[in-house]
Amino acid sequence: MNTLFQSLAQRLSTFLRDHKRLLRHMQWGVVAVYFLLILVPAALPLPGNSAHIFSNLTVFAQFAFWGIWWPFVLVSMPLMGRAWCGWFCPEGMLSEWASEHGRGRAIPKWMRWGGWPFVAFALTTIYGQLVSVYQYPWAVLAVLGGSTAAAMVVGYFYGRNKRVWCKYLCPVNGVFQLLAKLAPLHYKVDEEAWRHPVRRTETVNCAPLVPLRHMKGAADCHMCGRCADYRGAIALTPRSPEEEIVDVAQSSRWQTALIVFGLMGIAVGAFLWSASPWFVTLKQGMAEWLVNHDIFWPLEQNAPWFILTHYPEVNDAFSWLDGLTILLFIFGTTVVTGGALWASLLCIQKVAGHRLHLALDTVAQALIPAAGIGVFLGLSATTVTLLKHDGISTGWVQPLRLTLLTLALLWSLRLAWRIMQRHGLSMGRCLSCMLLLIAGLAPFTYAWMLFFILW
């Protein structure tokens, strides 16, 4: 079976390498559809309550982006690595195209800062909630269109035939890096063959700026196939989905921040606030305090649509207080769910002692399945809402949600156990660390239980 998978993987990589023009034409087709879905709905009137997925382009675009596109792009990462980035992504394609015709300047030092994946994800997620990006086409144009425009500008000025934006500044680059570590395929480098090549060594343009000779894992690779069989040393190879996390274990403090405070903190708050009765209670309490102190301007709904949601024609407009409450709710959720995980990782590091090198960051990698499924379930809530609105039965959704969340949590615990055993912890210390990790995961799990069952 492994031989069959290896053969299929090699055929796929060879096909991608030898049909670059076909891949480029396909990418231009995706770009055309992408612009259709973000530009045309913004020029149309907002849909009424009777609009449905297949009767209104705006609702169809909403369903395409947030009901299908983004949730299942996330699913594709642990299945095929970053194939989305290399085969379909319109933003990456346009950034590389702009770079082909641009200035070719050196990448500045500030752009190489390791914290951008976390900061870009956090700002984009929070801003998207303030402008209701899942509901309105102008918000989609601001968030996705603005990101695409920035990608093209960066591509035009920096690098030559490269995807500098994708490497350093893309808001979802960090998320894709994490999820791709679970992929069962990766381009493996044979270092001995590299040193003694038996095939041609023509130059390979690695657009996402991966150092091919020292490439380990699938986190940065866009799976475009350009480097297939380069120097007779690089081949698309099947592997265990746990290999990169347990054995390769490339991690950083910024990746840990993205997992713990980004995917399992900020994202959870962003998905939960609109369904939470606690949000309503907090907002009402703050409003009463403002009125009692004769402070009325925060209650006004006069912010422009690109700062806060403002669509009075459909009776949907945020006050300044709404915006502040959303920020407080997301921040509070991040402190509770992310803070609990951070505290548990610190305790694990203490228990493990010197035996587990960089314990906090290394063990945090085990949380990737749980973090990833949380974002998928949050995004797919839009899918479920739109399907319900179209009269499609969704009774099967709840059991599926709980099953996926349970499996992801169990997988994270399994990965953590394997990491600890690999670093030589005794059985007693392993069990203590696992109990700490379970305690750290409790608020995150409870938050999703609230969202799925209690609210």
C-alpha positions in Angstrom: 0.0 0.0 0.0 2.8 2.4 0.9 4.5 1.6 -2.5 1.2 2.5 -4.3 0.9 5.8 -2.4 4.5 6.6 -3.2 3.9 5.9 -6.9 0.8 8.1 -7.0 2.6 10.9 -5.1 5.5 10.8 -7.6 3.1 10.9 -10.6 1.2 13.9 -9.1 4.4 15.8 -8.4 5.7 15.1 -11.9 2.4 16.2 -13.4 2.5 19.5 -11.5 6.2 20.1 -12.5 5.6 19.4 -16.2 2.3 21.3 -16.5 3.1 24.6 -15.0 1.2 26.5 -17.7 -1.9 24.5 -17.1 -1.7 25.3 -13.4 -1.2 29.0 -14.2 -4.3 29.0 -16.4 -6.3 27.3 -13.7 -5.2 29.9 -11.2 -6.3 32.7 -13.5 -9.7 31.1 -13.6 -9.9 31.1 -9.9 -8.8 34.7 -9.8 -11.7 35.5 -12.2 -14.3 33.8 -10.0 -12.8 35.4 -6.9 -13.1 38.9 -8.3 -16.7 38.1 -9.5 -17.7 37.1 -6.0 -16.1 40.1 -4.2 -16.9 42.9 -6.7 -20.3 42.2 -8.2 -22.2 41.7 -4.9 -20.8 45.0 -3.6 -22.5 46.8 -6.5 -25.9 45.1 -5.9 -28.6 46.1 -3.4 -28.5 44.2 -0.1 -30.6 41.0 -0.3 -33.9 40.8 1.5 -35.1 38.1 3.9 -36.6 36.1 1.1 -33.2 35.8 -0.8 -31.7 32.3 -1.1 -28.4 30.8 -2.0 -29.3 30.0 -5.6 -31.6 33.0 -6.2 -29.4 35.8 -5.2 -25.8 36.4 -6.1 -24.9 38.2 -2.9 -26.2 35.3 -0.7 -24.5 32.8 -3.1 -21.2 34.7 -2.7 -21.6 34.7 1.1 -22.2 31.0 1.1 -19.3 30.4 -1.3 -16.8 32.4 0.7 -17.8 31.6 4.3 -19.9 28.5 3.9 -17.7 26.5 1.5 -14.5 28.2 0.5 -12.8 29.1 3.8 -14.0 26.1 6.0 -12.9 23.6 3.4 -9.6 25.4 2.6 -8.8 24.7 6.2 -9.8 21.1 5.8 -7.5 20.8 2.8 -4.4 21.7 4.8 -4.2 18.5 6.9 -5.2 16.4 3.9 -3.0 17.8 1.1 -0.7 20.3 2.8 -0.7 23.8 1.4 -1.9 22.7 -2.0 -4.5 25.5 -1.9 -1.7 28.0 -1.7 0.2 26.6 -4.6 -2.7 25.5 -6.9 -5.6 27.8 -6.3 -5.1 30.8 -4.1 -5.9 34.0 -6.0 -4.0 36.2 -3.6 -0.8 34.2 -3.9 -1.2 34.0 -7.7 -1.6 37.8 -8.0 1.2 38.5 -5.6 3.6 36.3 -7.6 2.4 37.8 -10.9 3.0 41.4 -9.6 6.4 40.3 -8.5 7.2 39.1 -12.0 6.6 42.6 -13.3 7.7 44.6 -10.2 10.7 46.4 -8.8 12.4 43.4 -7.3 13.6 45.2 -4.2 15.2 43.4 -1.3 12.9 42.2 1.5 13.1 44.7 4.4 14.1 43.6 7.8 10.8 44.7 9.4 8.9 42.4 7.1 10.8 39.4 8.3 9.6 39.8 11.9 8.3 36.5 13.2 5.3 38.0 14.9 3.4 39.0 11.7 1.4 35.8 11.3 0.0 36.2 14.8 -0.6 39.9 14.5 -2.1 39.8 11.0 -4.5 36.9 12.0 -5.6 38.7 15.2 -6.2 42.1 13.5 -8.0 40.6 10.6 -10.2 38.4 12.8 -11.2 41.2 15.1 -11.8 43.7 12.3 -13.9 41.2 10.4 -16.2 41.0 13.4 -16.5 44.7 13.8 -17.6 45.1 10.2 -19.7 41.9 10.0 -17.6 40.3 7.2 -19.6 37.1 7.1 -22.8 39.1 6.3 -22.1 42.0 4.0 -20.4 42.3 0.6 -18.8 45.7 1.4 -17.1 44.2 4.4 -15.9 41.3 2.3 -14.5 43.8 -0.2 -12.7 45.6 2.6 -11.2 42.5 4.3 -10.5 40.2 1.4 -10.1 42.8 -1.3 -7.9 44.9 0.9 -5.7 41.9 1.6 -5.5 41.1 -2.1 -4.5 44.7 -3.0 -1.8 44.7 -0.2 -0.5 41.3 -1.5 -0.1 42.8 -5.0 1.6 45.9 -3.8 4.1 43.9 -1.7 4.6 41.6 -4.7 5.3 44.6 -7.0 7.9 46.2 -4.8 9.7 43.2 -3.2 11.2 40.0 -4.5 11.5 38.8 -8.1 9.0 36.0 -9.1 8.3 35.4 -5.4 5.4 35.3 -3.0 6.8 37.6 -0.3 3.4 38.5 0.9 2.5 34.8 1.4 5.8 34.1 3.3 5.7 37.0 5.8 2.4 39.0 5.9 -0.6 36.9 4.8 -3.1 36.9 7.6 -3.7 33.1 7.3 -0.1 32.0 6.6 0.5 31.1 10.2 -2.7 29.1 10.4 -1.9 27.2 7.2 1.6 26.5 8.4 0.3 24.9 11.5 -2.4 22.8 9.8 -0.1 21.6 7.0 2.1 20.0 9.6 -0.6 17.3 9.8 -0.5 16.5 6.1 0.2 12.9 5.1 2.3 14.1 2.1 5.4 16.3 2.0 8.3 17.0 -0.3 11.2 15.2 1.3 14.8 16.1 0.7 17.5 13.4 0.5 20.6 15.3 1.7 23.0 12.7 0.4 21.5 12.8 -3.1 21.6 16.6 -2.9 25.3 16.6 -2.3 25.9 14.1 -5.2 23.3 15.0 -7.8 22.7 12.4 -10.6 20.2 14.6 -12.6 20.2 18.0 -14.1 20.4 20.9 -11.6 18.7 23.7 -13.5 17.5 26.5 -11.3 14.2 26.1 -9.5 12.1 29.1 -8.6 10.6 28.4 -5.2 8.0 31.2 -5.0 7.3 30.9 -1.3 11.0 31.3 -0.5 11.5 27.8 1.1 15.2 26.9 1.5 14.9 23.7 -0.5 18.2 22.1 0.6 17.2 22.3 4.3 13.4 21.9 3.9 11.9 19.8 6.6 8.2 19.2 6.8 5.3 20.8 5.0 4.6 24.0 6.9 6.1 26.4 4.4 5.8 24.4 1.1 3.1 25.4 -1.3 3.0 21.9 -3.0 3.4 23.5 -6.4 5.7 20.7 -7.7 8.3 23.0 -9.2 11.1 21.3 -7.2 10.0 17.7 -7.9 13.0 15.5 -8.5 15.4 18.5 -8.3 19.0 17.2 -8.2 17.4 13.8 -7.8 16.9 14.7 -4.2 13.4 16.0 -3.7 10.3 13.8 -3.9 6.7 14.0 -2.8 6.6 11.4 -0.1 3.9 9.8 2.1 4.4 10.1 5.8 2.6 9.8 9.2 0.4 12.8 9.9 2.0 13.0 13.3 5.6 12.9 12.1 6.2 16.7 11.7 4.8 17.5 15.2 6.4 14.6 17.1 9.7 14.0 15.3 10.5 17.2 13.4 9.1 19.5 16.1 9.9 22.8 14.6 8.2 25.4 16.7 8.6 29.0 17.9 7.1 31.2 20.6 5.1 33.1 18.0 3.6 29.8 16.7 2.6 29.0 20.3 1.0 32.4 20.6 -1.0 31.8 17.4 -2.2 28.4 18.6 -3.0 29.4 22.2 -4.1 33.0 22.0 -5.0 33.2 18.3 -6.9 30.1 17.2 -7.9 29.0 20.7 -8.6 32.4 22.1 -9.3 35.3 19.7 -11.1 33.1 17.2 -13.2 31.4 19.8 -14.4 34.8 21.1 -15.0 36.0 17.5 -17.3 33.1 16.8 -19.1 33.1 20.2 -20.0 36.7 20.9 -23.0 36.9 18.6 -24.7 33.9 20.2 -23.7 34.7 23.8 -26.2 35.9 26.4 -23.2 37.1 28.4 -22.5 39.5 25.6 -26.0 41.0 25.9 -25.7 41.2 29.7 -22.3 43.0 29.4 -23.6 45.4 26.9 -26.8 46.2 28.8 -24.8 46.8 32.0 -22.4 49.2 30.3 -25.3 51.0 28.6 -27.1 51.5 31.9 -23.9 52.9 33.4 -23.4 55.3 30.5 -27.0 56.6 30.7 -26.8 57.0 34.5 -23.8 59.2 34.0 -25.3 61.2 31.1 -22.8 59.8 28.6 -24.8 59.2 25.4 -22.3 59.4 22.4 -21.2 55.7 22.7 -24.8 54.7 22.1 -24.9 56.5 18.7 -24.9 54.5 15.5 -23.0 56.9 13.3 -19.7 55.0 12.6 -19.0 54.4 8.8 -19.4 50.9 7.5 -15.7 50.3 7.2 -15.2 50.9 11.0 -18.3 49.4 12.4 -21.3 47.6 10.8 -23.6 50.3 9.4 -26.5 49.2 7.2 -29.6 51.1 8.4 -31.5 50.1 5.3 -31.7 46.6 6.7 -31.9 47.7 10.4 -28.4 46.6 11.2 -26.0 49.2 12.6 -23.5 48.9 15.5 -23.1 51.7 18.0 -19.7 52.6 19.4 -20.8 50.6 22.5 -21.4 47.5 20.4 -17.9 47.8 19.0 -16.4 48.2 22.5 -18.4 45.3 23.8 -17.3 43.0 21.0 -13.7 43.9 21.7 -14.1 43.3 25.4 -15.8 39.9 24.9 -13.1 38.7 22.5 -10.4 39.9 24.9 -12.1 38.3 27.8 -12.5 35.0 26.0 -8.9 35.1 24.9 -7.8 35.6 28.5 -9.9 32.7 29.8 -9.4 30.1 27.1 -6.0 31.1 26.0 -4.8 32.0 29.4 -5.8 28.6 30.8 -3.8 26.8 28.1 -0.8 29.1 28.6 -0.8 28.4 32.3 -1.1 24.7 31.8 1.9 24.8 29.4 3.9 26.7 31.9 3.1 24.1 34.5 4.0 21.3 32.1 7.3 23.0 31.5 7.9 23.1 35.2 7.0 19.4 35.7 9.1 18.3 32.8 12.1 20.2 34.0 15.3 20.1 31.9 14.3 16.8 30.1 11.9 18.4 27.7 13.7 21.1 25.6 11.5 24.1 24.9 8.6 22.2 26.6 6.1 25.0 26.3 6.5 25.5 22.5 7.0 21.9 21.8 4.0 20.6 23.6 1.9 23.5 22.2 2.3 21.9 18.8 0.1 19.0 20.0 -2.8 21.4 20.2 -2.9 22.0 16.5 -5.8 19.5 15.8 -8.0 21.0 18.5 -7.2 24.5 17.4 -7.9 23.7 13.8 -11.2 22.0 14.4 -12.3 25.0 16.5 -11.8 27.4 13.6 -13.4 25.0 11.2 -16.5 24.5 13.4 -16.8 28.3 13.9 -16.6 29.0 10.2 -19.0 26.2 9.3 -21.6 27.8 11.6 -22.2 30.2 8.7 -22.7 27.2 6.4 -25.3 25.7 8.8 -27.1 29.1 9.2 -27.4 29.6 5.4 -28.6 26.0 4.8 -31.2 26.4 7.5 -32.4 29.6 5.9 -32.9 27.7 2.6 -35.0 25.1 4.4 -32.4 22.3 4.4 -32.5 19.9 7.3 -29.4 20.2 9.6 -30.3 17.8 12.3 -27.2 15.8 11.6 -24.9 18.8 12.3 -24.9 18.7 16.1 -23.7 15.1 16.5 -21.1 15.6 13.7 -19.8 18.8 15.5 -19.4 17.0 18.8 -17.8 14.0 17.2 -15.2 16.1 15.3 -14.4 18.2 18.4 -14.0 15.0 20.5 -11.8 13.3 17.9 -9.6 16.5 17.6 -9.2 16.8 21.3 -8.2 13.1 21.6 -5.7 13.5 18.8 -4.2 16.5 20.5 -3.8 14.5 23.7 -2.3 11.6 21.8 0.2 13.9 20.2 1.1 15.5 23.6 1.6 12.0 25.1 3.9 11.0 22.2 6.0 14.2 22.5 6.5 13.6 26.2 7.5 10.0 25.7 9.9 10.9 22.9 11.6 13.3 25.3 12.1 10.6 28.0 9.7 11.6 30.7 8.8 9.0 33.3 5.3 7.6 33.4 4.5 9.6 36.5 5.6 12.9 34.9 3.8 12.1 31.7 0.5 11.5 33.5 0.9 14.7 35.5 1.6 16.7 32.4 -1.4 15.1 30.7 -3.7 16.1 33.6 -2.4 19.6 33.4 -3.1 19.8 29.7 -6.6 18.4 30.1 -7.2 21.1 32.7 -5.9 23.8 30.3 -8.2 22.5 27.5 -11.3 22.6 29.8 -12.3 26.2 29.2 -11.8 25.9 25.4 -14.0 22.8 25.4 -16.6 24.3 27.6 -16.8 27.4 25.3 -17.7 25.2 22.4 -20.2 23.3 24.5 -21.9 26.6 25.3 -22.0 27.5 21.6 -23.3 24.1 20.4 -25.6 23.0 23.2 -26.4 25.6 25.8 -26.8 28.8 23.7 
